[in-house]
Amino acid sequence: MAWADGGGAPAVSSERVLLIINPVAGHGDGGGIRRHLEEGLDRAGVDYRVRETAKAGDAFAWARATDAERVIVAGGDGTVAEAVSGLIAAGRRVPVAQVPGGTGNLLARALGLQRDLDAALATALGGVALPLDVGYLPDRQRHFTLVAGVGWDAQLVDGAPRSLKRRVGMLAYVLAGVSALFRLRSRRVRVEIDGEPHDFRAHTVMVFNVGELAGPGLELDPDIDPHDGRLDVVVVSTLSALGLLRLLLELLRGRLRRFPGFRRFSAREVRISAVPPLPAELDGEPIGVTPLHIEVVPDGALFMVSPEYAEARQLAGAPLRGRGSA
């Protein structure tokens, strides 16, 4: 059956679909998004069930328990990470798709997904299921698709409450980040990369699965690849607010590797400890403090992307799955 008014991609009418909606993500228009997506799924003849999150952990529980053959998440990065974690916990290799609805939507940006509802749903139903690396914290039994971080980025996340994000969007993170500049304190930090210890005086350590932070032109590093079976570790060792301001300027200019307080490693396993402990975050959600133990799960999830993105990855050597299937 053709996908009506959705960019011409074929619908997956023979599969059972679980649609998970976070009604308070982004600007909180969950009701309007739900109606629009239900109308689209009805037109496409899809057998689907809808669940709306009410608290943290709902998306994880529903994805873990579902017998659906595809999971569509209308929400932000945290809701997507929960759904991916639930499927992995259940041992099910089911394609996950995102209809971007959060404040940052960093994974959607990194994978070239459009925010337009019809275009995103067309990709969810008729795109390509591409293997995606996933990070895993075995001590906490948590997975992530974007980043695990300690220090400044965790302070930024904690300082951007949902109410502020709903009012001003991404500006909430900018305001929180600037405010956190004045609370930075370097610590004694040990980072073990595949068992090899490295000691620093640092205030921030971030473990990335993707390198694009907020769209074209704002990249941490173009070589960070969510399909290469490894994670990328960044340590920031500047000692002053002025130094971090320079770091932000270099990031905005796409010249982060020129910053003298920037160190980067590639790893399959990372352990981070700090004295005193540093606050930690996972895909934009606070998770307590260090220490953190992180492993990569190569090709740990299947994620629906556009044929154009998949073709670009294929040209770069990444493995592909069949269109619209696992």
FILOKOL-836324 format. One line per 4 residues: number of its first residue (from 1); their letters; for each residue x, y, z of N, C-alpha, C. Coordinates in steps of 0.05 Angstrom, whole numbers. Example, Ala and Ser with C-alpha at 12.3 -4.5 7.8 and 13.67 -1.06 7.14 Angstrom:
<sites>
1) as) 264/-114/156/246/-90/156/264/-66/156  257/-45/142/273/-21/143/258/1/157
</sites>
This chain:
<sites>
1) mawa) 17/-24/0/0/0/0/18/25/0  11/44/-17/28/69/-18/23/86/6  44/100/15/42/118/37/31/145/27  6/150/33/-8/174/23/3/199/37
5) dggg) 9/220/21/17/246/31/41/245/49  59/225/45/81/223/63/108/220/48  110/230/24/135/229/10/138/205/-8  118/189/-11/119/167/-31/132/142/-21
9) apav) 141/140/4/153/115/14/132/94/19  138/68/14/118/48/19/113/43/48  88/38/55/81/32/83/86/3/89  89/-3/116/94/-30/125/68/-40/137
13) sser) 47/-45/121/21/-51/131/19/-79/142  38/-96/136/37/-124/145/50/-127/173  62/-106/184/76/-108/210/59/-96/232  62/-107/256/51/-94/279/70/-73/289
17) vlli) 59/-49/295/75/-26/302/67/-17/330  86/-11/347/82/2/373/90/31/370  71/49/375/77/78/374/78/88/403  102/97/411/106/108/438/107/138/435
21) inpv) 90/152/450/90/182/449/97/193/476  116/212/476/121/227/501/106/253/498  83/256/512/66/279/508/78/306/518  98/305/535/110/329/546/137/336/533
25) aghg) 145/320/513/171/326/500/170/352/485  192/365/482/193/390/466/174/411/478  156/420/461/137/441/469/111/429/480  110/402/483/88/390/497/62/388/481
29) dggg) 63/387/454/39/385/438/33/355/432  34/339/453/31/310/448/4/302/436  -18/317/444/-44/310/433/-46/314/403  -36/337/394/-36/343/365/-19/323/350
33) irrh) 5/317/360/23/298/347/10/271/345  -3/262/367/-16/236/367/-37/234/346  -55/254/344/-76/254/324/-64/253/296  -44/269/291/-32/270/264/-20/243/257
37) leeg) -5/231/275/7/205/270/-13/182/267  -34/183/283/-54/162/281/-68/164/254  -74/189/245/-86/192/219/-68/181/197  -42/186/199/-23/176/179/-21/146/179
41) ldra) -20/134/203/-19/105/205/-45/92/195  -67/105/200/-93/94/190/-93/95/160  -84/117/148/-84/119/119/-65/97/107  -44/91/121/-25/72/111/-33/43/116
45) gvdy) -55/39/131/-65/12/136/-48/-3/155  -35/10/174/-16/-3/192/-32/-13/217  -25/-37/226/-35/-48/251/-18/-37/274  -29/-19/290/-12/-6/310/-26/-3/336
49) rvre) -10/1/357/-20/7/384/-5/31/394  -19/48/409/-7/73/419/-4/72/449  19/81/458/24/84/487/35/112/492  26/126/513/36/152/520/51/149/547
53) taka) 75/160/548/91/159/572/80/178/593  81/169/618/73/186/640/96/191/660  116/174/658/139/176/676/163/163/664  187/168/675/211/155/666/209/125/669
57) gdaf) 218/110/649/217/81/650/194/69/635  173/85/628/150/75/613/158/64/586  174/80/571/182/72/544/198/46/545  216/44/565/232/20/569/214/-4/573
61) awar) 195/-2/591/177/-24/598/160/-33/574  149/-14/560/132/-21/537/148/-34/514  172/-23/509/188/-35/488/197/-63/496  204/-67/521/213/-93/530/190/-114/528
65) atda) 165/-106/533/143/-125/533/130/-128/506  135/-111/487/119/-112/462/126/-136/444  106/-145/429/111/-164/408/110/-151/381  110/-124/380/109/-110/355/135/-115/339
69) ervi) 132/-111/313/155/-116/295/169/-90/287  158/-68/297/171/-41/293/162/-23/316  180/-7/326/174/12/347/179/40/337  159/57/338/161/85/330/159/102/355
73) vagg) 179/120/359/179/137/383/175/166/374  154/178/384/149/206/380/157/220/405  182/230/406/193/242/430/222/249/426  235/255/447/263/264/446/283/241/450
77) dgtv) 308/249/454/330/229/455/327/210/479  318/221/501/315/203/525/295/182/521  272/188/508/251/169/503/261/148/484  275/156/463/287/137/444/306/118/457
81) aeav) 323/129/475/343/112/488/328/91/506  306/99/519/291/80/535/280/57/518  269/64/495/257/44/477/278/25/467  301/36/459/323/19/450/332/0/472
85) sgli) 334/11/497/343/-5/520/323/-28/525  297/-22/523/277/-42/528/278/-65/508  283/-58/483/285/-79/462/310/-96/467  332/-84/474/356/-99/479/353/-117/503
89) aagr) 340/-106/524/335/-123/548/318/-147/542  300/-144/522/283/-167/515/296/-185/495  320/-178/485/334/-194/465/320/-194/438  306/-172/432/292/-169/406/306/-149/388
93) rvpv) 312/-158/364/324/-140/344/302/-128/326  290/-108/336/267/-96/323/274/-67/314  268/-60/290/275/-32/281/261/-11/298  275/10/305/265/33/320/265/56/301
97) aqvp) 244/72/302/242/97/286/236/120/304  244/144/297/238/167/313/223/188/297  202/198/309/189/222/299/199/244/319  218/261/310/231/279/329/211/297/343
101) ggtg) 211/297/370/192/313/385/204/326/409  230/322/414/243/333/438/254/360/433  270/370/452/283/396/450/307/395/432  324/375/437/349/374/421/347/356/397
105) nlla) 334/333/399/332/314/377/359/309/364  380/305/380/407/303/370/411/278/353  399/255/362/402/231/346/389/234/319  365/246/319/351/250/293/368/268/275
109) ralg) 380/289/286/397/306/270/421/291/259  433/275/276/457/260/267/451/240/246  426/229/246/419/208/227/403/220/203  402/247/202/389/260/179/359/257/178
113) lqrd) 346/254/201/317/252/202/304/279/202  282/282/187/268/307/186/248/310/209  243/334/218/225/339/240/196/340/230  192/345/204/165/345/193/151/318/198
117) ldaa) 127/318/209/114/294/218/110/274/195  100/284/172/95/265/150/121/253/139  142/270/137/167/259/127/179/239/146  178/246/172/189/227/192/174/201/193
121) lata) 147/202/190/131/178/190/136/162/165  141/175/142/147/161/118/173/145/121  193/158/134/218/143/139/214/121/158  198/125/179/193/104/199/180/80/186
125) lggv) 163/83/166/149/61/154/163/50/129  177/67/115/188/57/89/217/64/85  232/69/106/260/75/103/277/50/104  301/53/113/321/31/114/328/26/143
129) alpl) 328/1/151/336/-6/179/366/-10/179  380/9/191/409/10/191/420/3/219  439/-16/220/451/-22/247/464/3/259  460/6/285/470/29/300/484/20/325
133) dvgy) 508/30/330/522/23/355/507/35/378  510/22/401/497/31/426/517/30/448  517/50/466/533/49/490/518/35/512  533/22/531/520/7/553/535/11/578
137) lpdr) 520/16/600/531/19/627/524/-7/642  541/-27/643/533/-53/655/527/-50/685  540/-33/700/535/-30/728/507/-19/734  497/-4/715/470/9/718/449/-2/699
141) qrhf) 458/-20/682/440/-33/663/425/-12/647  439/7/636/428/29/620/443/30/593  428/36/572/439/39/545/436/68/537  453/77/518/450/103/506/457/103/477
145) tlva) 446/121/462/451/123/433/468/147/426  470/167/444/484/192/438/510/195/453  507/199/480/530/207/496/525/201/525  547/193/538/548/193/567/569/213/575
149) gvgw) 563/230/594/582/251/601/583/257/630  606/267/639/609/276/667/621/304/667  612/320/687/624/346/690/605/368/678  617/385/661/603/408/652/577/401/637
153) daql) 577/381/620/552/375/605/530/364/624  538/350/645/518/341/665/507/364/680  523/384/686/513/408/699/494/423/681  501/424/655/484/436/635/456/423/634
157) vdga) 456/396/633/431/381/632/414/386/657  427/386/680/413/390/705/402/418/707  415/437/694/407/465/696/387/474/676  377/455/659/358/462/638/332/446/644
161) prsl) 315/456/662/291/441/669/271/440/646  253/420/647/234/416/625/217/442/620  210/456/642/193/480/638/207/501/622  234/504/626/249/524/611/253/514/582
165) krrv) 258/488/578/261/478/551/236/481/535  213/478/548/187/481/535/183/510/525  193/529/541/189/558/534/209/567/513  234/560/515/254/572/498/270/552/481
169) gmla) 263/526/483/276/506/466/306/503/472  322/501/451/351/496/454/365/518/469  353/542/470/365/564/485/368/557/514  351/539/524/353/531/552/380/519/558
173) yvla) 390/502/539/416/490/543/438/511/542  435/530/524/456/551/522/457/567/549  434/575/559/433/590/584/445/573/607  437/547/608/447/530/629/477/526/627
177) gvsa) 487/524/602/515/519/597/532/543/606  522/567/600/537/591/608/537/593/638  514/588/651/513/589/680/532/569/693  534/545/681/552/525/692/581/532/689
181) lfrl) 588/550/671/616/558/668/628/568/694  612/582/709/622/595/733/622/576/757  614/551/753/615/532/775/635/509/769  650/513/748/669/492/740/693/490/760
185) rsrr) 700/466/767/723/460/783/737/436/772  762/438/766/777/414/756/781/394/779  780/369/771/784/347/790/806/329/781  814/311/799/832/290/791/815/268/778
189) vrve) 819/264/752/802/246/737/819/224/725  810/199/728/823/176/715/804/165/694  814/162/670/799/151/647/814/127/637  802/103/640/814/79/630/802/72/603
193) idge) 820/71/583/813/66/555/821/38/549  802/20/546/807/-9/540/828/-20/560  825/-12/585/843/-22/606/868/-6/612  874/14/595/898/30/599/890/56/613
197) phdf) 902/61/637/894/85/652/907/111/642  892/133/643/902/159/636/893/178/658  910/194/670/903/212/692/904/241/682  884/257/691/882/285/682/873/302/705
201) raht) 879/328/702/864/349/717/844/359/697  819/353/702/798/359/682/771/364/696  753/376/681/726/380/692/704/367/675  711/356/652/691/345/634/702/321/619
205) vmvf) 688/299/620/694/276/603/668/267/589  669/264/563/645/256/548/651/232/531  633/213/530/636/189/514/615/189/492  623/194/468/605/198/446/601/174/428
209) nvge) 576/171/419/569/152/398/565/166/372  557/192/372/553/208/348/570/233/351  577/245/329/594/268/329/581/294/323  556/293/313/541/318/306/524/326/330
213) lagp) 528/350/340/515/359/364/488/372/359  486/389/339/461/403/335/457/412/306  466/395/287/461/401/259/486/407/245  485/410/218/508/416/201/523/441/211
217) glel) 549/439/212/565/461/220/571/462/249  558/445/265/564/445/294/570/416/301  594/408/295/602/380/299/625/379/319  623/358/336/645/353/354/670/345/338
221) dpdi) 666/325/321/687/315/304/674/299/282  680/305/257/667/291/235/675/261/233  696/253/247/704/225/247/689/207/266  674/219/285/659/203/304/635/191/289
225) dphd) 634/164/289/615/149/272/599/130/289  572/131/288/556/112/304/553/85/291  569/79/271/568/54/257/595/40/255  615/48/272/642/38/269/649/18/291
229) grld) 631/12/309/636/-8/330/653/3/353  656/29/355/673/41/376/659/66/387  668/74/411/660/99/423/683/119/423  677/144/423/698/165/423/697/180/450
233) vvvv) 720/182/463/722/194/489/736/221/487  723/242/498/734/269/497/739/278/526  763/288/532/770/299/558/776/328/554  763/345/570/768/374/569/782/383/594
237) stls) 806/395/591/823/400/613/828/430/618  812/447/606/817/476/611/810/482/640  824/501/652/822/507/681/805/532/687  796/546/666/782/571/671/757/574/654
241) algl) 740/592/663/716/598/647/724/610/620  745/626/620/754/638/595/763/616/575  777/596/586/785/574/569/762/558/558  741/555/573/717/541/563/702/558/542
245) lrll) 702/584/546/690/601/526/705/598/499  731/596/501/746/591/476/739/564/464  735/544/482/727/518/473/701/520/457  681/535/468/656/537/454/659/551/427
249) lell) 676/571/426/680/585/401/692/567/380  712/550/388/724/532/370/703/511/360  686/503/378/665/484/371/646/496/350  638/521/355/620/534/336/633/539/309
253) rgrl) 659/541/309/673/545/283/681/518/270  674/496/283/681/470/272/711/464/274  725/476/294/754/472/296/761/462/323  745/444/334/749/435/361/777/422/366
257) rrfp) 787/408/345/812/394/349/836/413/352  831/439/347/853/459/352/855/468/381  834/461/396/834/471/424/855/455/440  873/470/455/896/456/468/887/439/492
261) gfrr) 864/444/504/855/429/527/837/406/519  837/398/494/820/377/484/836/352/478  828/329/490/840/303/484/818/284/475  825/267/455/805/249/445/817/221/442
265) fsar) 801/201/450/809/173/448/787/157/434  794/134/423/774/115/412/775/90/429  752/79/436/752/57/455/728/39/451  732/14/461/709/-5/464/699/-6/492
269) evri) 716/1/511/708/1/540/721/24/554  706/38/570/715/62/584/707/61/613  725/68/631/718/72/659/727/100/667  709/115/681/714/142/689/710/145/719
273) savp) 730/155/732/728/161/761/739/189/766  730/201/788/739/228/794/740/232/824  759/249/833/761/256/862/761/286/864  740/298/876/715/286/885/698/278/861
277) plpa) 677/263/865/660/253/842/648/276/826  644/271/800/632/289/782/603/281/776  585/300/771/558/292/763/558/280/735  539/262/730/538/248/705/511/250/691
281) eldg) 511/247/665/486/247/649/488/226/627  464/218/618/462/198/597/441/206/578  449/212/553/430/222/532/411/244/543  423/263/557/409/286/566/392/282/592
285) epig) 397/260/607/383/255/631/403/251/654  400/265/677/419/261/699/418/232/709  442/221/716/443/193/726/460/191/751  463/212/766/479/210/790/507/221/786
289) vtpl) 527/206/797/555/216/796/573/193/788  598/200/783/619/180/777/623/162/801  633/137/796/646/127/772/626/117/751  635/116/726/620/104/704/636/82/691
293) hiev) 623/61/684/635/39/668/618/37/643  631/40/619/616/42/594/629/23/574  611/9/560/620/-9/538/605/-3/513  616/-9/490/602/-6/465/589/-33/458
297) vpdg) 565/-31/447/551/-54/436/550/-50/405  569/-61/391/569/-56/362/543/-66/349  532/-49/331/507/-56/317/485/-65/337  484/-52/361/466/-61/382/437/-56/376
301) alfm) 431/-38/358/403/-31/352/400/-28/321  375/-30/313/368/-24/285/352/2/285  359/21/268/346/46/268/337/54/240  313/63/237/302/71/211/314/98/202
305) vspe) 325/98/178/337/122/167/327/125/138  332/148/126/323/152/99/341/136/80  331/129/56/348/116/36/373/132/29  370/159/29/393/176/23/415/173/44
309) yaea) 408/173/69/428/170/91/440/142/89  424/122/84/434/95/82/453/91/59  447/104/37/465/102/14/491/116/20  491/138/34/515/152/41/532/134/60
313) rqla) 519/121/79/533/103/96/545/79/81  530/69/62/540/46/47/565/54/31  565/78/20/589/88/6/612/91/25  606/96/51/627/99/71/635/72/83
317) gapl) 622/50/74/630/24/83/613/12/106  591/25/114/575/15/136/556/-7/125  550/-28/140/532/-49/131/504/-40/131  487/-50/112/460/-43/109/442/-67/112
321) rgrg) 417/-62/120/396/-82/119/376/-75/97  357/-92/93/338/-88/72/320/-64/78  309/-52/57/291/-29/59/266/-37/76  262/-22/97/238/-26/113/237/-51/129
325) sa) 260/-65/132/259/-90/148/286/-94/161  286/-114/180/311/-120/193/326/-141/179
</sites>
